[in-house]
């Protein structure tokens, strides 16, 4: 296996890990919000986010009253460079 192939595989593995971690953070953030403010879960909406390691597809959770919005995602922002 050459170095370019190894770099591609490593970058893909890191991108997938970033996606999993961000998804977990979103779930925990909504759970904490609902515990403090009350309310009910109401599914997800899809969102693509560009990170340092490539594009990540997320399922952003929402609540029934539409009061919850993830703390680390700015509305309409499509790039997250701080990962």
Phi and psi in degrees as a GROMACS rama.xvg file:
@    title "Ramachandran Plot"
@    xaxis  label "Phi"
@    yaxis  label "Psi"
@TYPE xy
-84.6816  171.566  UNK-2
-67.075  -35.7619  UNK-3
-64.1014  -43.4321  UNK-4
-64.0551  -41.3528  UNK-5
-63.2826  -41.9755  UNK-6
-60.772  -43.7756  UNK-7
-62.8938  -45.8133  UNK-8
-63.7844  -41.4226  UNK-9
-66.2826  -43.0668  UNK-10
-61.9188  -41.0168  UNK-11
-65.5261  -41.6974  UNK-12
-63.121  -41.2945  UNK-13
-67.05  -40.7517  UNK-14
-60.8559  -43.8138  UNK-15
-65.067  -39.0195  UNK-16
-65.5447  -42.5336  UNK-17
-59.7306  -43.4994  UNK-18
-61.4047  -43.8433  UNK-19
-64.69  -42.8252  UNK-20
-65.8399  -44.6834  UNK-21
-62.413  -40.4654  UNK-22
-63.0012  -42.0519  UNK-23
-64.4521  -42.3008  UNK-24
-62.4624  -40.5233  UNK-25
-61.2771  -44.7305  UNK-26
-62.1252  -46.4071  UNK-27
-66.744  -36.3294  UNK-28
-64.2376  -44.7618  UNK-29
-65.8064  -41.4208  UNK-30
-60.0449  -44.8759  UNK-31
-63.3072  -42.0375  UNK-32
-60.9709  -45.839  UNK-33
-68.0108  -31.8141  UNK-34
-67.0147  -36.6665  UNK-35
-80.789  -46.5309  UNK-36
-99.2684  -7.45533  UNK-37
75.8019  178.157  UNK-38
114.944  -175.966  UNK-39
-133.683  153.97  UNK-40
-68.4976  153.964  UNK-41
-149.565  48.74  UNK-42
79.777  -153.895  UNK-43
-142.122  164.125  UNK-44
-133.336  146.855  UNK-45
-77.0836  147.557  UNK-46
-152.044  133.102  UNK-47
-96.6981  138.948  UNK-48
-134.891  128.358  UNK-49
-89.3566  123.336  UNK-50
-117.319  177.694  UNK-51
-60.0761  -27.8553  UNK-52
-100.241  5.39625  UNK-53
123.079  179.981  UNK-54
-76.7062  137.918  UNK-55
-121.858  132.541  UNK-56
-95.9066  121.777  UNK-57
-116.091  154.913  UNK-58
-109.771  103.649  UNK-59
-82.73  122.003  UNK-60
-72.6677  154.153  UNK-61
-137.127  167.215  UNK-62
-115.528  164.816  UNK-63
-63.45  -35.0979  UNK-64
-88.3234  -0.492349  UNK-65
59.6417  35.2655  UNK-66
-96.1379  -21.918  UNK-67
-85.7123  134.207  UNK-68
-143.07  134.557  UNK-69
-55.4957  136.146  UNK-70
-66.3002  -34.9022  UNK-71
-93.237  -4.83717  UNK-72
-104.346  123.933  UNK-73
-84.2503  142.32  UNK-74
-56.6993  134.241  UNK-75
69.1125  -3.97716  UNK-76
-73.2341  136.409  UNK-77
-115.735  0.657178  UNK-78
-124.142  137.696  UNK-79
-129.269  102.851  UNK-80
-92.6863  -16.2673  UNK-81
-82.7521  9.22959  UNK-82
